[in-house]
Amino acid sequence: MKTWASYHRNHFFVLIKHKIKLFLGKIGSQRIFYNLIRRLFILANKEMYRKSLTSFPVLSYSNSQDWVRVPMYGAIFIFFKNLAKKENLRGKQAIEIGGSEGSIKRILEKFGIKYQVAPDYPEMDIQEMPYLGDSFDFLIIDQVLEHVEKPWIAEEEIYRVLKPGGIFIATAPFMVAIHGDGNCKDYYRFTPEGWKSLFSDFEILEVGGWGNKEVVRLSLDSSVNETMFGVTIPVNEIINKKLLQKNDHKHYLVTWCIGRKPLTNQNERNN
């Protein structure tokens, strides 16, 4: 009965939004009203999303408005929480390549890591980075490598610019639609085993993924995903059903890999 009610409630809101769109379309010149109502819907969804996460301390470290990434950022937070118990992270240098969504930056700064975000592509190409070798303690590539034409070259560059013992964090989408544009094409998807193969020169510290059949279905349902009014997925309902905590280790929406550069230098690697 709850599922039936939820289904009809979702489609009721979609119908209302469709009617509003038709009404505003007739107004034509009153575009400002359309933009105002659209903005209000988006802000309402973001506020609902934010409140939904506050009761989950791990999930609350996600800064993402993309709810399918929340468990991934939660796993990364737990990794660094455990790492901080073994190593002093304060004052170490991190760089994120390809722009920043914000969540990983927020996590690492919590542990005292100095964080910088590199210029976005095409101003800077991860396949040919302008940094000296052995420059960084951490390198982050969040939802980037699927857009890199030759990720094996990117892997060599990541190895080069990380200090010996430095750590990379790589994430990518998996069961999502092809996306991108002319300057940012979509080339690859990475399974956990694929990550291990790509970063075989590193010590793999963690590799994983998150997803389940129900969230895959929801992510493909245009009535509850991205619409003209923003994300309409009933986030509170998703949290209450604990869908974010369910992982069947088969139907991944996102995957990630964390690895450490060995305590050898670049010349030793090339010999």
C-alpha positions in Angstrom: 0.0 0.0 0.0 2.9 2.4 0.8 4.5 1.6 -2.5 1.2 2.3 -4.4 0.8 5.6 -2.5 4.4 6.7 -3.1 4.1 5.9 -6.8 0.9 8.0 -7.3 2.3 10.8 -5.2 5.3 11.1 -7.4 3.3 11.1 -10.5 0.8 13.6 -9.1 3.7 16.1 -8.6 5.0 15.4 -12.1 1.5 16.1 -13.5 1.2 19.3 -11.6 4.6 20.4 -12.8 3.6 19.6 -16.4 0.4 21.7 -16.0 2.5 24.6 -14.7 4.9 24.3 -17.7 1.9 24.5 -20.1 0.5 27.5 -18.3 3.8 29.3 -18.3 4.3 28.4 -21.9 1.1 30.2 -22.8 2.3 33.3 -20.9 5.3 33.5 -23.2 6.7 36.9 -22.4 6.4 36.3 -18.7 9.5 34.2 -18.7 10.5 35.6 -15.3 7.7 33.8 -13.6 8.7 30.5 -15.1 12.3 31.0 -13.9 11.1 32.0 -10.4 8.8 28.9 -10.0 11.6 26.6 -11.3 14.1 28.1 -8.9 11.7 27.6 -6.0 11.2 23.9 -6.9 15.0 23.4 -7.0 15.6 25.1 -3.7 12.8 23.1 -2.0 14.3 19.9 -3.3 17.8 20.9 -2.1 16.6 21.8 1.3 14.7 18.5 1.6 17.8 16.7 0.6 20.0 18.5 3.1 17.6 17.8 6.0 17.4 14.2 5.0 21.1 13.7 5.4 21.5 15.3 8.8 20.4 12.2 10.6 23.1 10.2 9.0 26.5 11.4 10.3 28.5 9.6 7.6 26.3 10.7 4.7 26.2 14.3 6.0 29.8 14.8 4.8 28.5 14.6 1.2 28.1 18.0 -0.3 26.5 16.4 -3.4 23.0 17.2 -4.7 23.4 14.0 -6.8 22.0 11.4 -4.3 23.5 8.4 -6.1 27.0 9.6 -5.0 26.2 9.9 -1.3 27.2 6.3 -0.4 30.4 6.6 -2.4 31.4 9.8 -0.5 30.4 8.1 2.7 32.8 5.2 1.9 35.6 7.7 1.1 35.0 9.5 4.4 35.3 6.2 6.4 38.5 5.4 4.5 40.1 8.7 5.6 38.7 8.5 9.1 40.5 5.2 9.5 43.6 6.4 7.7 43.8 9.4 10.1 44.1 7.0 13.0 47.3 5.5 11.5 48.9 8.5 9.8 49.2 12.2 10.5 47.3 13.9 7.6 47.5 17.5 8.8 49.3 19.8 6.5 49.6 17.3 3.6 49.0 18.6 0.1 46.1 17.4 -2.1 45.0 18.4 -5.6 41.8 17.6 -7.4 41.9 17.3 -11.2 39.0 18.1 -13.5 37.0 20.5 -11.3 35.5 19.8 -7.9 32.0 18.7 -6.9 33.0 19.7 -3.3 32.4 16.6 -1.2 35.9 15.1 -1.3 37.4 18.5 -0.7 35.1 18.9 2.4 36.2 15.5 3.7 39.9 15.9 3.3 39.9 19.4 4.8 38.2 18.0 7.9 41.4 16.0 8.5 43.6 19.1 8.1 44.7 18.4 4.5 45.6 21.4 2.4 43.4 21.2 -0.7 43.6 22.9 -4.1 41.5 22.4 -7.3 43.3 22.4 -10.6 42.0 24.3 -13.6 39.3 22.4 -15.5 39.7 20.7 -18.8 40.6 21.8 -21.5 42.8 24.4 -19.7 44.6 21.5 -18.0 44.7 17.9 -19.3 45.2 15.1 -16.9 47.1 13.3 -19.7 49.8 16.0 -19.6 49.8 17.8 -16.2 52.1 20.8 -15.7 53.4 19.7 -12.3 56.8 18.5 -11.2 57.2 14.9 -10.2 56.6 13.8 -6.6 54.6 17.0 -5.9 51.4 15.9 -4.1 50.4 13.6 -1.1 46.9 13.1 -2.5 45.4 13.4 -6.0 41.7 13.2 -6.6 39.9 12.5 -9.9 36.2 12.5 -9.1 33.9 11.5 -12.1 36.6 12.4 -14.6 38.4 9.3 -16.0 35.3 8.2 -18.0 35.9 11.3 -20.1 39.6 10.7 -20.7 40.4 9.2 -24.1 43.5 7.4 -22.9 43.2 6.8 -19.1 46.4 4.6 -19.1 48.3 7.8 -19.9 46.5 9.6 -17.1 47.5 6.8 -14.8 51.2 7.4 -15.7 50.8 11.1 -15.0 49.1 10.4 -11.6 52.0 8.1 -10.7 54.5 10.8 -11.8 53.1 13.7 -9.8 52.3 11.8 -6.6 55.0 11.6 -3.9 56.3 8.2 -3.0 53.6 6.8 -0.7 51.1 9.3 -2.1 47.5 8.3 -2.5 45.0 8.8 -5.4 41.2 8.7 -5.1 39.4 7.9 -8.4 35.6 7.7 -8.9 33.5 7.1 -12.0 29.8 6.5 -12.9 28.8 3.0 -14.0 25.2 2.2 -14.8 24.4 5.7 -16.1 23.5 7.1 -19.5 26.2 8.3 -21.9 26.8 11.9 -21.1 29.1 14.8 -22.0 29.5 17.2 -24.9 31.9 18.1 -27.7 34.7 19.1 -25.3 34.0 16.4 -22.8 33.2 13.1 -24.5 32.2 9.9 -22.7 34.6 7.0 -23.3 34.7 4.4 -20.5 33.1 2.7 -17.5 35.2 0.9 -14.8 34.3 -2.2 -12.8 36.3 -2.8 -9.6 38.5 -5.3 -11.5 38.9 -2.7 -14.2 40.2 -0.2 -11.7 42.7 -2.7 -10.4 44.0 -3.3 -13.9 44.3 0.4 -14.8 46.2 1.1 -11.5 48.2 -2.1 -11.4 51.4 -0.1 -10.6 49.9 1.1 -7.3 49.1 -0.7 -4.1 45.3 -0.8 -4.1 44.0 0.2 -0.7 40.3 0.1 -1.5 38.2 -0.6 -4.5 34.4 -0.8 -4.6 31.1 0.3 -6.0 27.6 1.0 -4.9 24.1 0.3 -6.3 21.1 -2.0 -6.3 18.3 -2.8 -8.7 15.8 -0.4 -7.2 18.1 2.6 -7.3 19.1 1.7 -10.9 15.4 1.7 -11.8 14.8 5.0 -10.1 17.8 6.6 -11.7 16.3 5.8 -15.1 12.8 7.0 -14.3 12.5 10.5 -15.8 9.4 11.2 -13.6 11.5 11.0 -10.4 15.0 12.0 -11.7 16.1 15.2 -13.4 13.2 17.2 -14.7 12.8 20.9 -15.7 12.3 21.6 -12.0 15.3 19.8 -10.7 15.5 16.5 -8.8 12.1 15.3 -7.9 13.1 12.0 -6.3 11.5 11.8 -2.8 14.7 11.8 -0.9 13.1 11.3 2.5 11.4 8.2 1.2 14.7 6.9 -0.2 16.4 7.4 3.2 13.5 5.8 5.1 13.6 2.7 2.9 17.4 2.7 3.5 18.0 2.3 -0.2 21.3 4.3 0.1 22.6 1.7 2.5 21.7 -1.3 0.3 24.4 -2.6 -2.0 24.0 -5.8 -4.0 27.6 -5.5 -5.4 26.3 -6.1 -8.9 24.1 -3.2 -10.1 26.6 -0.4 -9.5 25.7 3.2 -10.2 29.1 4.4 -9.1 32.5 2.8 -8.6 35.7 4.0 -7.0 39.4 3.1 -6.3 41.9 4.3 -3.8 45.6 3.4 -4.2 49.0 4.3 -2.9 52.1 5.0 -5.0 54.9 2.6 -3.9 57.9 4.0 -2.0 60.0 4.0 -5.2 60.8 6.9 -7.5 59.7 7.4 -11.2 63.1 6.3 -12.5 62.9 3.0 -10.7 59.5 2.5 -12.3 60.7 3.1 -15.8 63.7 0.8 -15.5 
